[in-house]
């Protein structure tokens, strides 16, 4: 086994404004880890309450495709660079090699994939030992020089296996067989605070695509939203910390901003903003409150006020590249990907191999008060394009919403309630231990589309039969309005 080893120095950066332990507190970066200085692995560790930056000797290299996850105490579970999965020791996880089969992957095997947001890790709802790694590669290069991804893959990791180091139990399972924009994969928690939405963008299309991840598995793909026509281009997709807004920016087709419904997974109130500069690298990140959107665009850093009545005209240029090279030309510290960190600051990497990254110290402050500090975060080794972009694992439910009470039968004991059979074929039976006045019964699918409504229940009942013959096979949500409460549960139609 090759264990991670700390190099003798570390760097302590500014004190945190806020801190909480969590599974995204370790950022793993760096590349060419075997070569020695000035190349090597880099960790930024937020677990102590102060971010500590140090070098590590590891065999897994990271380029732009970069994901890792820890346990709740900040101990590394596994990581992936798009080519293979490493366990906590740094060695290949059991059955963790051979991700993303393609010629492009084969040519980048020593280094990791160059696809920004090319993978994302989601804990499996309802099973603390299972994790999903969603990942893509490049499958085709067109005559016009465009890169196309034909498959979106999922690999499942069971951390209970191999003595707690984990093993891949299902690898390269195709969940989307169709053209998708390379990279810009991101995820956000469902409004129930348990399940997840995974979001990407279809290639040569106006449509985004989503998947629902819940305790029953992975559902989708479903086309959502209407933005602009997207091909392959450098950029980033991000959700606000509360999950209610999504932004997507690339250097060719510019910026989309949406409202996002965490219950139904729908995108609304589309705004497109043209950014007329000559950027070849780009990213997006929301401030902690979600009020401000930051758009790193190679030579410029823009701030948009999402509370403005005219978001487009609210743009403030809060940073212009200062001409700095790290450590010397041609390694320019241009702005690239951005990520809101556990310390409520936004870190921005560079589009070259550099020994520094940028930081926005007060991202919830308007204009220059946000305090962009260019190349202020010094790194022990070169870092080329690497910045982890994990989703918000700490996002909770939406109190008072219909999806706040997506409960199983075991959680409804206070009403002495049961439903059967599950899965159901033709008739769903609801049984109560006493009579209740049921004001409304509503059945919808996981997209929020309503297929059954009974608003004449009114009278006291202890048994209800619902005809489900007309429902297509799938997962449905039954919502009951009882005693001025909304009680919901899931069932499966065979």
N, C-alpha and C positions, 0 to 999 in steps of 0.2 A: 504494500500500500504506500502511496505517496501522500503524506499528510502536508497540509498547508503550513508554511513556516513564515513567521514574521521577520522581515528585515529589521535591522537594529534601530531604525528611526521611525518616528511617527510625527504627524503634524496635528496639532489641536487648533481648530479654527474657532470662530467666534462663538460665544455662549448662545444657547438656544433660547428662542422666545417661548417656545412651547415644546413639550416632549411627551410621548407616550410609547410604551413598548408595543411591538407588533411584528408581524411577519414580513414587513417590507423595510425593516431597519438596517439591512445590510445591502449595500450597493457594490456589486462586483464588476470590475472594469479591467481594461488593460489587455495587452496582446504580446505575442512572441515571448511568452513567459520563460521559455527555456534559454533565451539568448544572453541573459545577464544585462547589466546596466548598459544603455539606458532603457532597455526593454524589460517588461515584467508585468505581473498581475498587480492590480490596485484594488483595495477595498476602502469604502467609506462606511464606517460603522457608527450608526446613530444610537446604539443601545445604551450607552452610559449616560445619555443626556447631553453629551457634547460630541459632535461628529469628530471622529478620529480617522485620519487618512494614513494608510500604511501600505507598504509593498508586500507582496506575497510571492512565493515560488510555487507555481502551479502549472499543470500541463494543458489546461483548457484555456484557449485564447478566445477573446471576444472582439468582434467587430460591431456592427450596428445591431445584429440580432442577438438579444441579450435578455435573459430572464433567470431569476433565481428566487427562492422562497425559503424562509426560516420558520422555526416554530415560534410560539408566542413569547419565548424567552430570548429570541434572537439567534438561536443556534441553527446553522445552515442545514437544510434538508437536501436540496439538490439544485442544480443549475443547468442551463442549456444554452448553447451558442448556435442552435439550428442544425448542427451536424450530429451532435451526440449529447447525452445527458450524463452529467457527473454527479456522483453521490457526495456525501459530506466529507469523505476523505480526499476528494479530488480525482479519484479513479472513475472509470466508466461504470455507471450503474448497471446492475444485472439486466441484460437485454436492452441496454440503453444506447447502443451504437446503431448506425444506419438509419438516422432520421432523414426525411425529405428526399427520397430517391430521385436523383436527376443528375445530368451531366454538370450542371452548375454547382450542385452540392459537392460532387466528387472533386471538382477543380478547386474548391475552397475548403476541403476537409482539414488541412493543417491550421487554418486561421479562424474558422467560423464564418457564417454568412454575413454579407454586407447589407442585408435588407433591414431598414429601420422599422421597428415594431413588427418584426417577422415572427415573433412568438409571444405567448402570454400564458401565465399559469393561473388556473382557477381551482380552488379547493372544491371538492365534490360535495354538494349540499347533502346533509344527512349521514355522512360517513367521514369521520375525522382522519382516517388513514388513506383515503383516496384523493388523488389530484389529477386534473386534466391539464395536459400541455397542448395548446393549439398552436400549429406551426405551418409555415409555408416555405416554398423555395421558388426559384425561377425555372419554368419548364420550357419556355420558348423565347427565342429572340427573333423578331420579325426582320424582314429586309429593310424596313425603315428604322431599325435600331431600337424598337420598343421591346420591353420585357413583359412577359405574360406569365401569370400563374394559373395553372389549370386545375389544381386540387388544393383544397384546404384540409389539413390533416388534424387528427386528434390522437395523442398517445396518453394512455392511462397509467399512472404510477401508484403502486400500493406500498405505502411506507411500513406496513407491518411485516414485510418479507425481508429475507436476507439479514436477519439479526437487527432489524430496525434501520438498515441503510437503504431499503427500498428496492423495488424491481419494477420494470415496465411489463405490465400484464397484457397490454393491447397496444400495438405500435402501428403508426402510419395508417390509422383507420380513416378512410376518406369520408368526410361529412359534407363536402361540397365538391361535386364534379362539374366544374364550369369555370369560366374565366373570371378571375378576381384580381384587383389591383395588388401588386406585390407590396406587402407590408401594411402599415397603418392599421394593424389589428389592435383593438382595445376592448375593454369590458367594463361593465358597471353592474352593481347589485340591483336586483329586482326590488320593487317597492316593499316586498315583505321582509327585506333584510336578510334573506336566506338564499334565494336563488340568484341566478346571474343572467345578464344579457351579454352576448358577444357580438361585436359589430365590425364589419368590413365594408368594402365598396366593390361592386361588380365592375369588371374591366369593360371599357368602351360603352359605358352605361351611365344613365342618370340616377341609378338606384343604389342605395345602401342595402346591405344584407344583414340579417340578424339571426341569432340562435338563442334559444332559451335553454339554460342548464339548470335542472332541478334534481330532486332526489330520484326521479324516475329515469334520468339520463339526459341526453342531448336532443333537442327538438329543433327542426328547421331543415333547410334554410327558408327564410321568409323575406321577401323584398319589402323594404320600407323606404319612405322618404322620397323626395324629388329634389335633387340639387342640380348640379351642372354635370356635363359629360366629363368623365374622368378616364384618363389613361394612366400610364406609369409616370411618376414624377417624384422627386425628393420632397418629403414633407412629413406631417405628423397629424394624428387624430387624438383628441383628448376630451374627457368629461370634466365638468366642474366637480368640486369636492362633494357637493350635495347630490350630484348625479342628474340635475335638472336641466343642464345645458351641455351641448356637444359642439365642438369646433373641429374643422377639418381644413388643413391648408397644404397646398403643394405649390411648387414654383411655377407651374404652367397655368393651372386653372384657378389659382388664388383661393380665397377664404370663404368657407360656408360656416354659418352659425345657426343652430337649431335649438328649440326647446325640446326636451326629451321627457316622455311620460314613462316613469319607471314601472308602472303597473302594467301597461299594455305594450311597452317597448316601441312606441310610435314617435316619429320626429315631426314637429310642427313649427310654424312661424319661421319659415326659412328666410334667411338673409344671406345674400351673396355680396361680397366686398372685393372689388378689384384692387390689387396691390401692384402698382405699376413701377416695379424696380427690376433690376437685373439679377435677382437672387438665383443662386445655384444650390443653396442649402436653406432649409426652413424648418420651423417647428411651431408648436402652440402649447400654451399652458395657462390655466386659470389661477387667479389669486385665491387664497384660502377661503374668502367669503364668497367667491364667484362673481364679484362685481366687475373685476378687470380681467381682460383677456390680453395675454402677452404673445406677440408674434415675432420671434426671431427670424429675420429675413436676410441672412448672410452679412451684409454691411450695416444693417439697421435693426433696431429693436423697437417695435411699435407697441403702444398700449391703447386698448379700446375700452371705453366705459360702457358696460352692458346695461347700465341704468339710464343711459342717455336716450332721449326720444329719437335721436338720429345717430345710431351707433357708428355708421361710416364716417360721419363728420367729427366724431369724438376722438379720432386718432391723434395721439401725441407720440412723437418720436422721442423716446426716452434714452436712446443710445445710438451712437454712430461708431462703427469700428474705429479704434484709435490708431490703427497702423502697426499694432504690436505683433511681433513674431516670437514664437516660443519653441525652441530656444533661439532660433535664428531663421532668416529667410531660407526657404520659401514657406515655412510652417506658420502661416497666418492664423491668428485666433479669431476667425470668422464665427458668427453666431450660427448655431445649428439646432439640435433637439433641446427641448426644455422639459423639466420635471419639477413639480411641487414636492418638496421633501418633508420628512417627518418634523423638521424644525420650522415649518411654515415659510421657508425661503424657497425660491425657485433657482435651480441650478441649470446652466446652459453649457453644453459641450461645444466643441469646435469641429469644423469640417475638415481638419487636417490632424495629423499626428502631432500633438502638442503636450507640453508638461504643465498646462494650466486649463482651468475652466472658469466660467463666469458665474456670478451670483447676484440675484436681486434680493436685497436684504429686507425690504419692507413692501412686498408686492401688493398689499391692500392700501397703499398710499397713492394718491393721484399724481401723475406727471413725474417730474424729476425727483420728487420726494420718495419714490419707490427705491431709490438708491441702488442703481445698477453699479456693480463693481467689476470692471472688466479684468479678466485673467488674474483675479485675486486669490483664487483657490489653487494653490500650488500642488502638483502631483509628483510622486517620486519617480514615475516613469512616463514615457510617452503614452498618450491615450488617443487612439484613432477612432473617432465616431462613437465610442462606447458610452452609453448612458442608459441605465435601466429605466423603463417607463412602466412600473407596475400600476395596476388599477387600485382604487381605494378599497382595500380589504376591510376597513373599519366602518364603512357606511352602514347605518342601521335601517330600520323600517320607516315607513311613512305613517306616522300616527294619525288615526282617523280616516285613512283612505280605505277603499274596498280591499286592497291587497295587504293591509295591515293585519288582517285576520285570516290569512290563508293557513288554516289549521288542519291537523289530522284529527281523526275521531278520538284519539287518546287525549286531546286537549279540550274536548267538549264535555267532560264529565260533569261540570257544574250544571249543564242542562239535561243530563241523563239522556243523551241523544246517541243514536247510531244510524248508519246507513249501510245498505247492502243491496245486491252483491257488488263487489269491486274487484275486478272489472265487471262491467255491466253489459248486457246485450240489448234487451228490449225494455225493461222496466227497472227503474231505480226506486227502492223503498226507503223512506225516511220514517224512523220510529222514535217517539218521545215517551218517556216514562210517565208523563202527565200531559194534560191538555195545554196547548199553547195557542195564542192568537198569532197566526203567521200572517204578517202584513203583505209580504211579497216573496215570491220565489223567482230567481233568475239564474239561467245557465248561460255561460259564455265560454269561449275558447281562450287559450292562453294569450291571444292577441287582443282580447277585449270585445270581440264580436259576439253579440247576443243572439242566442238560438232559441231561447224559451223564456217566457215571462208569464207569471200568474199573479195578477194583482187583485184577484177576487178571493184570495184565500180567507181572509177576514175572520171566519168563525174559529172556535176552539177545536183543535185537532191533536190527536196523538199519533196518527199514522197518515202518511202522504205517499201516493204513488205517482211517479213522473214517467211519462212515456218517452223513451230515448231511442225509439226505432229510427227516427229521422236523422239522428246524429251520425256523422262520419266517424270512423275509428280515430281515436286520439285522446288527448288529455283535456278535461273540462273543469270549470270552476262553478260550483253551485253556491249561490249567495242567498241566504235566508235573512229576512228582516223580521226580528222577533224582539218584542219588549224594547223597542227603540235601539236595538243592537244589530249590527251587521255581522253575521256569522258565515264564514265561507269554508269550503273544503274542496279538495280535488278528487276527481274520480276518473277512471279510464273507461272509454267505450271501445269494446272489441269490434 
